[in-house]
Amino acid sequence: MGRWEPNARGRLEQAALELYIERGYEQTTVAEIAKRAGLTERTFFRHFADKREVLFWGSGALREHLVSAVAGAPDSATPIDAVAEALEGVGVVFQERRESALQRQAVIVANAELRERELIKLASLSAAIADALRRRGVSDPAASLAAEAGIAVFKIAFERWIGEPGEPDMTRLVRESFDELKAVTAGKPS
């Protein structure tokens, strides 16, 4: 095997997901993931701190995307609309990775430690969005409320997306979920 292997991170991610699905997260070792990917353990640790991070490595990029989108929202946008626009934009990224998102979610749901890590990730995203809103001049509690509501809406849309058969449109589901939230808060549930 050569020193450099193309797409090592992607191969490690795919190997890990396959093994987590086949054997379970807790029963899978880093050595097995590396072997399945045709790489070494050392290469694994160049890309991931531990086997859990295979499932969460994209969190930083997701956070940056959301913060940038909130910051770039039109000045006239309400806090909740800025958050909605940012989360709708993320839907496109998720749409391109549907199969891996479905596998990832199945692994997370089956393991309490991973469910806890997912909640920590969502809390971190909410905090980052709230900070981005504060930088736009939104005061608290409005910034925190809009961020928390946005993450709750995104979570519901994501659950709908992975639960619907076929190829549902994640962006549409995020938009519909925000519309539902607005209807509920206006006293007009659909």
PyRosetta script that sets phi, psi and omega in degrees:
from pyrosetta import init, pose_from_sequence

init()
pose = pose_from_sequence("MGRWEPNARGRLEQAALELYIERGYEQTTVAEIAKRAGLTERTFFRHFADKREVLFWGSGALREHLVSAVAGAPDSATPIDAVAEALEGVGVVFQERRESALQRQAVIVANAELRERELIKLASLSAAIADALRRRGVSDPAASLAAEAGIAVFKIAFERWIGEPGEPDMTRLVRESFDELKAVTAGKPS")
pose.set_psi(1, 134.5)
pose.set_omega(1, -179.6)
pose.set_phi(2, -71.3)
pose.set_psi(2, 165.5)
pose.set_omega(2, 179.9)
pose.set_phi(3, -65.3)
pose.set_psi(3, -37.3)
pose.set_omega(3, -178.2)
pose.set_phi(4, -113.9)
pose.set_psi(4, 128.2)
pose.set_omega(4, 177.7)
pose.set_phi(5, -118.7)
pose.set_psi(5, 130.5)
pose.set_omega(5, -179.5)
pose.set_phi(6, -65.3)
pose.set_psi(6, 144.9)
pose.set_omega(6, 176.4)
pose.set_phi(7, 52.5)
pose.set_psi(7, 43.0)
pose.set_omega(7, -179.9)
pose.set_phi(8, -58.8)
pose.set_psi(8, -44.5)
pose.set_omega(8, -178.5)
pose.set_phi(9, -60.4)
pose.set_psi(9, -46.5)
pose.set_omega(9, 179.8)
pose.set_phi(10, -63.2)
pose.set_psi(10, -40.5)
pose.set_omega(10, 178.8)
pose.set_phi(11, -66.1)
pose.set_psi(11, -40.6)
pose.set_omega(11, 177.9)
pose.set_phi(12, -65.3)
pose.set_psi(12, -42.1)
pose.set_omega(12, 178.6)
pose.set_phi(13, -61.5)
pose.set_psi(13, -46.5)
pose.set_omega(13, -179.8)
pose.set_phi(14, -64.1)
pose.set_psi(14, -43.7)
pose.set_omega(14, 179.1)
pose.set_phi(15, -62.0)
pose.set_psi(15, -43.1)
pose.set_omega(15, -180.0)
pose.set_phi(16, -62.9)
pose.set_psi(16, -46.6)
pose.set_omega(16, 179.6)
pose.set_phi(17, -60.1)
pose.set_psi(17, -43.9)
pose.set_omega(17, 178.8)
pose.set_phi(18, -59.2)
pose.set_psi(18, -46.7)
pose.set_omega(18, -178.6)
pose.set_phi(19, -68.7)
pose.set_psi(19, -39.7)
pose.set_omega(19, 178.6)
pose.set_phi(20, -61.9)
pose.set_psi(20, -38.8)
pose.set_omega(20, 178.7)
pose.set_phi(21, -69.7)
pose.set_psi(21, -45.6)
pose.set_omega(21, -177.3)
pose.set_phi(22, -68.7)
pose.set_psi(22, -47.9)
pose.set_omega(22, -169.1)
pose.set_phi(23, -110.4)
pose.set_psi(23, -19.1)
pose.set_omega(23, -173.3)
pose.set_phi(24, 100.7)
pose.set_psi(24, 149.3)
pose.set_omega(24, -177.8)
pose.set_phi(25, -61.3)
pose.set_psi(25, -49.8)
pose.set_omega(25, -174.7)
pose.set_phi(26, -65.9)
pose.set_psi(26, -29.5)
pose.set_omega(26, -178.0)
pose.set_phi(27, -84.9)
pose.set_psi(27, -6.9)
pose.set_omega(27, -177.0)
pose.set_phi(28, -94.8)
pose.set_psi(28, 134.6)
pose.set_omega(28, 178.7)
pose.set_phi(29, -105.9)
pose.set_psi(29, 160.9)
pose.set_omega(29, 175.9)
pose.set_phi(30, -60.7)
pose.set_psi(30, -40.0)
pose.set_omega(30, 179.7)
pose.set_phi(31, -59.5)
pose.set_psi(31, -40.9)
pose.set_omega(31, 179.4)
pose.set_phi(32, -67.5)
pose.set_psi(32, -39.2)
pose.set_omega(32, 178.4)
pose.set_phi(33, -62.4)
pose.set_psi(33, -48.5)
pose.set_omega(33, -179.5)
pose.set_phi(34, -60.4)
pose.set_psi(34, -44.3)
pose.set_omega(34, -179.5)
pose.set_phi(35, -62.0)
pose.set_psi(35, -45.7)
pose.set_omega(35, -179.7)
pose.set_phi(36, -60.8)
pose.set_psi(36, -35.8)
pose.set_omega(36, -179.4)
pose.set_phi(37, -81.1)
pose.set_psi(37, -7.1)
pose.set_omega(37, -178.2)
pose.set_phi(38, 74.8)
pose.set_psi(38, 28.8)
pose.set_omega(38, -177.3)
pose.set_phi(39, -128.4)
pose.set_psi(39, 179.4)
pose.set_omega(39, 179.7)
pose.set_phi(40, -99.5)
pose.set_psi(40, 163.0)
pose.set_omega(40, 175.0)
pose.set_phi(41, -61.1)
pose.set_psi(41, -37.0)
pose.set_omega(41, 179.3)
pose.set_phi(42, -59.8)
pose.set_psi(42, -42.0)
pose.set_omega(42, 177.2)
pose.set_phi(43, -63.5)
pose.set_psi(43, -41.1)
pose.set_omega(43, 177.2)
pose.set_phi(44, -54.0)
pose.set_psi(44, -50.9)
pose.set_omega(44, -175.5)
pose.set_phi(45, -72.3)
pose.set_psi(45, -13.1)
pose.set_omega(45, 171.1)
pose.set_phi(46, -72.0)
pose.set_psi(46, -27.6)
pose.set_omega(46, -176.4)
pose.set_phi(47, -101.8)
pose.set_psi(47, -31.0)
pose.set_omega(47, -174.6)
pose.set_phi(48, -137.0)
pose.set_psi(48, 141.6)
pose.set_omega(48, 178.7)
pose.set_phi(49, -70.5)
pose.set_psi(49, -34.4)
pose.set_omega(49, 178.9)
pose.set_phi(50, -160.5)
pose.set_psi(50, 177.9)
pose.set_omega(50, -174.8)
pose.set_phi(51, -68.9)
pose.set_psi(51, -22.4)
pose.set_omega(51, 177.1)
pose.set_phi(52, -68.0)
pose.set_psi(52, -37.9)
pose.set_omega(52, -175.9)
pose.set_phi(53, -66.9)
pose.set_psi(53, -16.1)
pose.set_omega(53, 174.1)
pose.set_phi(54, -58.4)
pose.set_psi(54, -33.6)
pose.set_omega(54, -177.8)
pose.set_phi(55, -85.8)
pose.set_psi(55, -17.0)
pose.set_omega(55, -172.5)
pose.set_phi(56, -123.7)
pose.set_psi(56, 7.3)
pose.set_omega(56, -173.7)
pose.set_phi(57, -62.3)
pose.set_psi(57, -25.2)
pose.set_omega(57, -177.8)
pose.set_phi(58, -83.8)
pose.set_psi(58, -0.1)
pose.set_omega(58, -176.8)
pose.set_phi(59, -59.5)
pose.set_psi(59, -40.2)
pose.set_omega(59, -179.6)
pose.set_phi(60, -63.0)
pose.set_psi(60, -44.1)
pose.set_omega(60, 179.2)
pose.set_phi(61, -66.4)
pose.set_psi(61, -38.1)
pose.set_omega(61, 178.2)
pose.set_phi(62, -63.8)
pose.set_psi(62, -44.8)
pose.set_omega(62, 178.4)
pose.set_phi(63, -59.7)
pose.set_psi(63, -46.1)
pose.set_omega(63, -180.0)
pose.set_phi(64, -62.5)
pose.set_psi(64, -40.6)
pose.set_omega(64, 178.4)
pose.set_phi(65, -61.3)
pose.set_psi(65, -46.6)
pose.set_omega(65, -178.3)
pose.set_phi(66, -64.3)
pose.set_psi(66, -45.3)
pose.set_omega(66, -180.0)
pose.set_phi(67, -61.6)
pose.set_psi(67, -44.3)
pose.set_omega(67, 179.7)
pose.set_phi(68, -63.7)
pose.set_psi(68, -41.9)
pose.set_omega(68, -179.4)
pose.set_phi(69, -67.1)
pose.set_psi(69, -40.6)
pose.set_omega(69, 177.6)
pose.set_phi(70, -63.9)
pose.set_psi(70, -44.4)
pose.set_omega(70, 179.9)
pose.set_phi(71, -62.3)
pose.set_psi(71, -34.3)
pose.set_omega(71, -177.1)
pose.set_phi(72, -89.0)
pose.set_psi(72, 0.9)
pose.set_omega(72, 179.3)
pose.set_phi(73, -65.7)
pose.set_psi(73, 150.8)
pose.set_omega(73, 179.2)
pose.set_phi(74, -56.2)
pose.set_psi(74, 146.7)
pose.set_omega(74, 179.4)
pose.set_phi(75, -57.2)
pose.set_psi(75, -29.1)
pose.set_omega(75, -177.5)
pose.set_phi(76, -78.5)
pose.set_psi(76, -10.2)
pose.set_omega(76, -177.5)
pose.set_phi(77, -69.4)
pose.set_psi(77, 135.9)
pose.set_omega(77, 173.3)
pose.set_phi(78, -69.7)
pose.set_psi(78, 161.2)
pose.set_omega(78, 179.2)
pose.set_phi(79, -55.0)
pose.set_psi(79, -44.8)
pose.set_omega(79, -178.1)
pose.set_phi(80, -68.7)
pose.set_psi(80, -33.2)
pose.set_omega(80, 177.8)
pose.set_phi(81, -70.8)
pose.set_psi(81, -35.6)
pose.set_omega(81, 175.8)
pose.set_phi(82, -63.9)
pose.set_psi(82, -41.3)
pose.set_omega(82, 178.4)
pose.set_phi(83, -67.3)
pose.set_psi(83, -43.3)
pose.set_omega(83, 179.9)
pose.set_phi(84, -59.6)
pose.set_psi(84, -45.4)
pose.set_omega(84, -180.0)
pose.set_phi(85, -61.7)
pose.set_psi(85, -41.7)
pose.set_omega(85, 179.2)
pose.set_phi(86, -63.1)
pose.set_psi(86, -44.9)
pose.set_omega(86, -178.0)
pose.set_phi(87, -72.0)
pose.set_psi(87, -32.0)
pose.set_omega(87, 174.6)
pose.set_phi(88, -63.1)
pose.set_psi(88, -38.0)
pose.set_omega(88, 178.4)
pose.set_phi(89, -62.9)
pose.set_psi(89, -33.5)
pose.set_omega(89, 178.1)
pose.set_phi(90, -68.4)
pose.set_psi(90, -28.5)
pose.set_omega(90, -179.8)
pose.set_phi(91, -56.0)
pose.set_psi(91, -35.4)
pose.set_omega(91, 179.1)
pose.set_phi(92, -62.9)
pose.set_psi(92, -43.5)
pose.set_omega(92, 179.6)
pose.set_phi(93, -63.1)
pose.set_psi(93, -44.6)
pose.set_omega(93, 179.6)
pose.set_phi(94, -63.2)
pose.set_psi(94, -39.5)
pose.set_omega(94, -178.3)
pose.set_phi(95, -57.4)
pose.set_psi(95, -37.9)
pose.set_omega(95, -178.8)
pose.set_phi(96, -71.1)
pose.set_psi(96, -17.7)
pose.set_omega(96, -175.9)
pose.set_phi(97, -121.0)
pose.set_psi(97, 33.1)
pose.set_omega(97, -173.7)
pose.set_phi(98, -56.3)
pose.set_psi(98, -50.7)
pose.set_omega(98, -175.9)
pose.set_phi(99, -60.4)
pose.set_psi(99, -44.7)
pose.set_omega(99, 179.7)
pose.set_phi(100, -68.5)
pose.set_psi(100, -33.1)
pose.set_omega(100, 176.5)
pose.set_phi(101, -65.1)
pose.set_psi(101, -39.8)
pose.set_omega(101, 177.6)
pose.set_phi(102, -63.6)
pose.set_psi(102, -44.7)
pose.set_omega(102, 178.8)
pose.set_phi(103, -64.1)
pose.set_psi(103, -46.8)
pose.set_omega(103, -179.5)
pose.set_phi(104, -57.0)
pose.set_psi(104, -46.8)
pose.set_omega(104, -178.5)
pose.set_phi(105, -64.2)
pose.set_psi(105, -37.9)
pose.set_omega(105, 177.9)
pose.set_phi(106, -61.8)
pose.set_psi(106, -39.9)
pose.set_omega(106, 178.6)
pose.set_phi(107, -67.1)
pose.set_psi(107, -45.1)
pose.set_omega(107, -178.3)
pose.set_phi(108, -63.6)
pose.set_psi(108, -45.5)
pose.set_omega(108, -178.4)
pose.set_phi(109, -60.9)
pose.set_psi(109, -30.4)
pose.set_omega(109, -176.7)
pose.set_phi(110, -81.7)
pose.set_psi(110, -2.1)
pose.set_omega(110, -174.0)
pose.set_phi(111, -137.7)
pose.set_psi(111, 122.2)
pose.set_omega(111, -177.4)
pose.set_phi(112, -61.3)
pose.set_psi(112, -40.8)
pose.set_omega(112, -179.9)
pose.set_phi(113, -61.7)
pose.set_psi(113, -40.1)
pose.set_omega(113, -179.6)
pose.set_phi(114, -73.0)
pose.set_psi(114, -35.1)
pose.set_omega(114, 175.9)
pose.set_phi(115, -63.1)
pose.set_psi(115, -39.9)
pose.set_omega(115, 177.1)
pose.set_phi(116, -63.4)
pose.set_psi(116, -43.6)
pose.set_omega(116, 179.0)
pose.set_phi(117, -62.9)
pose.set_psi(117, -36.9)
pose.set_omega(117, 177.7)
pose.set_phi(118, -64.5)
pose.set_psi(118, -40.8)
pose.set_omega(118, 177.6)
pose.set_phi(119, -64.6)
pose.set_psi(119, -38.6)
pose.set_omega(119, 176.6)
pose.set_phi(120, -62.9)
pose.set_psi(120, -41.9)
pose.set_omega(120, 178.3)
pose.set_phi(121, -61.4)
pose.set_psi(121, -45.0)
pose.set_omega(121, -179.7)
pose.set_phi(122, -64.2)
pose.set_psi(122, -39.4)
pose.set_omega(122, 177.3)
pose.set_phi(123, -64.0)
pose.set_psi(123, -38.9)
pose.set_omega(123, 178.1)
pose.set_phi(124, -65.2)
pose.set_psi(124, -40.7)
pose.set_omega(124, 177.6)
pose.set_phi(125, -63.9)
pose.set_psi(125, -42.5)
pose.set_omega(125, 178.7)
pose.set_phi(126, -61.1)
pose.set_psi(126, -44.3)
pose.set_omega(126, 179.5)
pose.set_phi(127, -62.4)
pose.set_psi(127, -41.2)
pose.set_omega(127, -180.0)
pose.set_phi(128, -65.9)
pose.set_psi(128, -40.7)
pose.set_omega(128, 178.4)
pose.set_phi(129, -65.6)
pose.set_psi(129, -43.4)
pose.set_omega(129, 178.5)
pose.set_phi(130, -60.4)
pose.set_psi(130, -42.5)
pose.set_omega(130, 177.6)
pose.set_phi(131, -62.0)
pose.set_psi(131, -41.1)
pose.set_omega(131, 178.7)
pose.set_phi(132, -63.8)
pose.set_psi(132, -38.4)
pose.set_omega(132, 177.2)
pose.set_phi(133, -66.7)
pose.set_psi(133, -40.4)
pose.set_omega(133, 177.7)
pose.set_phi(134, -61.2)
pose.set_psi(134, -38.7)
pose.set_omega(134, 177.9)
pose.set_phi(135, -66.3)
pose.set_psi(135, -22.0)
pose.set_omega(135, 175.1)
pose.set_phi(136, -83.1)
pose.set_psi(136, -2.9)
pose.set_omega(136, 179.4)
pose.set_phi(137, 98.5)
pose.set_psi(137, 6.6)
pose.set_omega(137, 178.6)
pose.set_phi(138, -81.2)
pose.set_psi(138, 126.8)
pose.set_omega(138, -179.0)
pose.set_phi(139, -89.3)
pose.set_psi(139, 167.4)
pose.set_omega(139, 175.6)
pose.set_phi(140, -88.3)
pose.set_psi(140, 147.7)
pose.set_omega(140, 11.5)
pose.set_phi(141, -87.2)
pose.set_psi(141, -0.6)
pose.set_omega(141, -176.6)
pose.set_phi(142, -57.6)
pose.set_psi(142, -42.9)
pose.set_omega(142, -178.8)
pose.set_phi(143, -63.1)
pose.set_psi(143, -46.0)
pose.set_omega(143, -179.7)
pose.set_phi(144, -67.4)
pose.set_psi(144, -41.6)
pose.set_omega(144, 179.0)
pose.set_phi(145, -62.7)
pose.set_psi(145, -45.1)
pose.set_omega(145, -179.8)
pose.set_phi(146, -63.9)
pose.set_psi(146, -41.6)
pose.set_omega(146, -179.9)
pose.set_phi(147, -66.1)
pose.set_psi(147, -47.9)
pose.set_omega(147, -179.9)
pose.set_phi(148, -62.9)
pose.set_psi(148, -43.1)
pose.set_omega(148, 178.4)
pose.set_phi(149, -62.7)
pose.set_psi(149, -41.6)
pose.set_omega(149, 179.3)
pose.set_phi(150, -61.2)
pose.set_psi(150, -44.4)
pose.set_omega(150, 179.0)
pose.set_phi(151, -65.8)
pose.set_psi(151, -38.7)
pose.set_omega(151, 176.8)
pose.set_phi(152, -62.2)
pose.set_psi(152, -43.8)
pose.set_omega(152, 178.3)
pose.set_phi(153, -63.2)
pose.set_psi(153, -43.4)
pose.set_omega(153, 179.7)
pose.set_phi(154, -62.0)
pose.set_psi(154, -41.6)
pose.set_omega(154, 179.5)
pose.set_phi(155, -61.0)
pose.set_psi(155, -43.9)
pose.set_omega(155, 178.0)
pose.set_phi(156, -64.0)
pose.set_psi(156, -44.9)
pose.set_omega(156, 179.4)
pose.set_phi(157, -62.5)
pose.set_psi(157, -40.9)
pose.set_omega(157, 179.4)
pose.set_phi(158, -63.4)
pose.set_psi(158, -43.8)
pose.set_omega(158, 178.2)
pose.set_phi(159, -61.1)
pose.set_psi(159, -39.8)
pose.set_omega(159, 176.2)
pose.set_phi(160, -64.6)
pose.set_psi(160, -42.4)
pose.set_omega(160, -177.4)
pose.set_phi(161, -62.0)
pose.set_psi(161, -44.9)
pose.set_omega(161, -179.3)
pose.set_phi(162, -77.6)
pose.set_psi(162, -20.1)
pose.set_omega(162, -178.8)
pose.set_phi(163, -88.3)
pose.set_psi(163, -19.8)
pose.set_omega(163, -178.6)
pose.set_phi(164, -83.8)
pose.set_psi(164, 140.8)
pose.set_omega(164, 177.5)
pose.set_phi(165, -73.3)
pose.set_psi(165, 164.5)
pose.set_omega(165, 177.5)
pose.set_phi(166, 78.4)
pose.set_psi(166, -143.0)
pose.set_omega(166, -177.4)
pose.set_phi(167, -121.5)
pose.set_psi(167, 68.8)
pose.set_omega(167, 179.7)
pose.set_phi(168, -62.9)
pose.set_psi(168, 151.8)
pose.set_omega(168, -178.1)
pose.set_phi(169, -88.0)
pose.set_psi(169, 111.7)
pose.set_omega(169, -177.4)
pose.set_phi(170, -61.3)
pose.set_psi(170, -42.3)
pose.set_omega(170, -179.6)
pose.set_phi(171, -60.9)
pose.set_psi(171, -42.5)
pose.set_omega(171, 178.3)
pose.set_phi(172, -62.7)
pose.set_psi(172, -41.7)
pose.set_omega(172, -179.2)
pose.set_phi(173, -66.5)
pose.set_psi(173, -37.3)
pose.set_omega(173, 176.5)
pose.set_phi(174, -64.0)
pose.set_psi(174, -46.9)
pose.set_omega(174, -179.6)
pose.set_phi(175, -60.9)
pose.set_psi(175, -46.7)
pose.set_omega(175, 179.5)
pose.set_phi(176, -62.0)
pose.set_psi(176, -38.5)
pose.set_omega(176, 179.9)
pose.set_phi(177, -68.0)
pose.set_psi(177, -38.3)
pose.set_omega(177, 175.4)
pose.set_phi(178, -65.9)
pose.set_psi(178, -40.2)
pose.set_omega(178, 177.5)
pose.set_phi(179, -61.2)
pose.set_psi(179, -39.8)
pose.set_omega(179, 178.6)
pose.set_phi(180, -64.5)
pose.set_psi(180, -42.7)
pose.set_omega(180, 177.6)
pose.set_phi(181, -60.5)
pose.set_psi(181, -45.7)
pose.set_omega(181, 179.8)
pose.set_phi(182, -62.3)
pose.set_psi(182, -39.0)
pose.set_omega(182, 178.5)
pose.set_phi(183, -65.8)
pose.set_psi(183, -42.5)
pose.set_omega(183, -180.0)
pose.set_phi(184, -63.4)
pose.set_psi(184, -45.0)
pose.set_omega(184, -178.4)
pose.set_phi(185, -71.0)
pose.set_psi(185, -22.3)
pose.set_omega(185, 177.1)
pose.set_phi(186, -86.4)
pose.set_psi(186, -2.0)
pose.set_omega(186, -180.0)
pose.set_phi(187, 81.7)
pose.set_psi(187, 20.2)
pose.set_omega(187, -178.0)
pose.set_phi(188, -127.8)
pose.set_psi(188, 66.0)
pose.set_omega(188, -179.9)
pose.set_phi(189, -62.7)
pose.set_psi(189, 142.6)
pose.set_omega(189, -178.2)
pose.set_phi(190, -84.9)
pose.dump_pdb("model.pdb")
